[in-house]
Amino acid sequence: MDRPEEYQITLLIAIGTVGMLVLAIAIVVFMVFYQKKMIREQLKRTQLEYDHQQRLMQAELESQENERRRLAADLHDSIGGMLSAIRVGLSTLSKLSPEANIEQTKQMLDDTIASVRRISRDLMPSTLERFGLFHAIREVCERFSATTQLPIHFYEQGEVTGLDKSKELMLFRITQECINNTVKHAQATEMIVGIVAAPESLTIVAEDDGVGFDIEEQRNVKRKGLGLFSIENRANLLGASIDFERDRKKGTRVTIIMPLKHEQQA
């Protein structure tokens, strides 16, 4: 075999090797790009599913709030109005017939009217709509302190303006649920609720000296975990972080931090 033929064979082998190498590189590059595309598509689908779940959750909460608003109006305007009218009638009857002993009935009616008003405020706090989040949380702390004999100390720091009303309502519900959980389950002797507004975030802290609870156990017990589920859902919709402090010798401390972004008006 002469040298030109050996050279041609060597050249063909080299070209074939280079071709195989180029083909292998092309296949690898194709697989990398394909995998990246698949990952992007998967992330996109996951985000779409997450957004869909968020919208469903938001719609459900809005539906609940609308129903609460309707019930609160019915209680205040219809039932509350009728009870007040009955009380006026009893007062008139008492004046016309002084011998009729209806004071006990009037007292029971007064207690019923007060209960209807309290339930109406719990369903849809008018203070929140009229005066804002800080005043509403202070009021609910004072009301729980008065009706449950659990001292609830409230503090506030800073000021937030221009916060969306729907977000204020969700923050209020989170705080209300934290207080409810403490009153019902914590066996606490006192509680502290605080709200702190900073330029970039709004922080709510609810702390008690009760028996505490196991966060994972509560998540796994469907009936007991409904309050926790409500708190976490609302925090998630707000884009807020929520921390249940575990390393405590006694009691519970819940911290919710919501980024304000451009919520505050200049």
N, C-alpha and C positions, 0 to 999 in steps of 0.2 A: 504494500500500500504506500503510494507516494505521499509526500508532505502536504500538497494541496488538498488531497482527500481527507487527511487527518485534521487539517485545519478546518475544513468544512464541517466535519463531524463534531469537532470541539465547539465550533461556533453554534451549530444547531443545538448541542447539549446546553450551552450557556444561554442561548435564547429561550430554550424550553424551560430551563431552571428559573430564569428571570420572569418568564411568563407565568409559571406556576406560583412564584413568589408574589407577583403582582395580583394574581387571581386570589391567592390566600389573603393578602392584605385587603383586597376589595371586599372579600367575604366577611372578614373581621370587622371592617369599617361599616359594612352594611348591617351586620348584626348589632353593633354598638348603637348605630343610629336608630335601628328598628326597636331595640330595647328601650332606648331613651324615649322614642315616640310612644311606645306602649305604656311606659311609666307616666308620661305626661297625660295620656288619655285616661289612665287609671286615676291619676290625681284629679283630673278634671271631673270624671264621673263621681269620685268621692266628694269633691267640693259641691257638685250639683246636688248630690243626695243630702249632704250636710245643710246646704242652703234650703232645700225643700223641707227638711225636718225643722229647721229654724222657723220657716214661714208657717208651718203647721202649728208649731208650739206657740208662736206669736198670735196666730189666729185663735187658738184655744184660750189663751190667757185673755185676749181682748173680749172673747165671747163671755168668759167668766165675769170679767169686770163689767160688761154691759148688763149682765143678769143681776149682778150685785147692785148696780146703779138703779135698775128698775125696782128691785125689791126694797132698796133703801127709800126710794120715792114713795112706793106703796105704803110702807110702814109709817113713814113720816106724814104723808099727806092724807092717806085714807084712814088707816087704823089709828094713828096718833090723833087725827082730827076727831074721829068718832069718840075715842076715849075722853078727849078734852071736853067734848060736848056733853057726854054722860056726867062728867064731874061737875060741870056747870049746873046741870039738871039736879044733881044731888045736893049741891050747895043751895039752890033755890028751894028744894024740898025741905031742907033742914031749917031754912028761915021761916017757911010757911008752917011747918010742924016741928016746933022745937022739941017736943016730947019724943020724936022719932030719933032713935040712937043709931045714927049712920056713920059716926066718926070712923069706926073700924073699917067700914066699907070704903069710905073716902081714902083712908090710908092705903088700903090694898090697891085701889085704883091709881093713887099717886105712884106707888111702887111699880105698877104695871106700865104706866106712862113713862117712868124713868127707864125701865128696861127696854121698852120699844125705842126710845131715843138713843139709848146706848147701842143697841143692835144696829140701828140705822147708821150711827156714826162709824161703827166697826165695818159695816158693809161698804160705805162710801164716805170717807172722812171729808167733811166740808172744809175743814181747816186747811187741808192740803191744797184744795183748789183755790181758796181765798188768800192764804198767807204763805204757802210754800212748804217745802220739805222739812226744814228745821223746826218750824212751829208745830207741824203735824206730829213729828216724832216726839217732841217735848210733851205735847198734849197726851199722846197715847201712853207715854211713860207715867205721867201724872195720874191718868185714869186707872191704869193697872195697879199703881201703888195704892190708890184709894179703895179699889174694889177687892183686891187680893191680899192686902196686908203685907205684901212683899215690897220693901223699900227699893225703888229703882232710881238711881242717881243718874241724871242726864247732864252731859256737858257738850258744848259745841265750840268749834274754833274755825275762824275764817268765814267766808261768805261765798255763795255760788249764785250766779244770776243767769238767766236765759236757759236753764236746764229744761229739756223737753218734758212736758207734763206726763207723758206715758212712762218715761224713765223715772221721774219722781215717784209715780205710783208704784212701779216695780220695786224701787228702793224702799219705799214705805212698807210694802207687803213683806219684803225680806225681813225688815226690822221687826214688824209685827209678829211674824212667824217665829223669829228668834225669842221674842218675849213670851209668846204662847208656849213654846217648848220648855222654857225655863219654869214658867208658872206650873205647867202640867206635870213635868217629869223630873226636874232637877233637885227638888227638895232643898232649894237654896234659902238662905236667910237674907241675902241682898243681891242686887244686880246693878251693873254699871252699863249704860248705853252712851256711846259717844259718836259724834259725827264731825269730821275734820275736812275742811275744804282747802286744798292747795291749788296752785296755778294749773297743775297738770293732772290732778286726780282728786277723787272724793273718796274718803275712807269712812266706813261705819264699823264700829267695834261693839260687840255685845258680850259681856263677861259676867259670870256668876260664880258663887262659891259652893255650888251644889255637888251632886254625886258624880257628875260627868257622864260620858257615854262613849261607847266604842263605835267609831264612825263606820267601819266596815260592817259591823253587825247590824247597824241601823239600815245600811244600804241593802242588806240581804233580807231584811224582814219587811215584807211589802206593806203591811198595814201600819207598822210603827214608822216606816221610812217615808210616809207621804209628805210630812212637813219638810224633811230634808230634801226630798225630791223637788218640792216646790221652790225651796231656797236655791238649790243648784241650777234648776232650769232658768229661773229669773236672772241669776247672776250670769249664766251663759249667754242669755239673750242680750244682756247689757254689755257683754265683752269684759266683764269684771272677773277678777281673780277672787277666790274664796278659800280661806284657810281655817281649818279646825285644829287649833293648837292641841297637840296630843301629849306633849311632855310636861304635863301639869300634875302637881301633887293632888290638887282638888279643883273641882269645878270645870267650867267650859269657857273657852274664849274663841269667838268667831270673828274673823276680820274679813271684810269685803272691801276691795279696792277697785274703783271704776275709773278708768282713764277718762279725762274730760275732753281731750282733744280740742275741738273748737266750740265746745258747748257754751263756754262763758263768753258773754258779750263784752267787747271792749268799752 
